[in-house]
Amino acid sequence: MSNSENIPLIDVRTIAPPERHPRIFGMLTALAPGGMMHVASDHDPRPLHYQIETRYPEQFEWTYLEQGPAVWRVSIKRHDSSGCDCCCGH
């Protein structure tokens, strides 16, 4: 089994639109530090990226794996630490 087979995937194309982001956020909050998930969509999920950055600033890394036109796939990884590495205490 390859590492990509161990990464959770949520294919929102099969989920009703009002349920998509809540399900994704549920999966995000369950990710351990360093954990990763993939999202597949029928459109550019850029608004989701903005929502994640607003709710969880600097906690996740976003990488496009495929950019349409029929399917968009992104990888979302939780950073290993939840705060900055400076001396401010965050």
Steps between C-alpha positions, in 0.01 A plus 500: 500500500644840405494805724236666279262212578527587870401864449131567567311626195172687500339523157254785538353434156286234670392722793216754505645854481380615847675201660836530323691755706372376839621148415837629384543709815412193709776304329746788538449529874556125534838513322798441725801733468673407175183326378370545148174464310396536136191674363350439154254750354331591172615863530796697630474475881675835552214636722556201730869588516412854610261367766766266637754782518246721679392236755839337550768756411835344408396155626462328161694474176297496175635339182319457170542147362272546197346821365199415287326544280287198602661414834691708751706322766680656793715372781456661841765436765490604865827660605702311758454776759196718557686821578783704365861419580583843637519615861152663508337202670244414228 
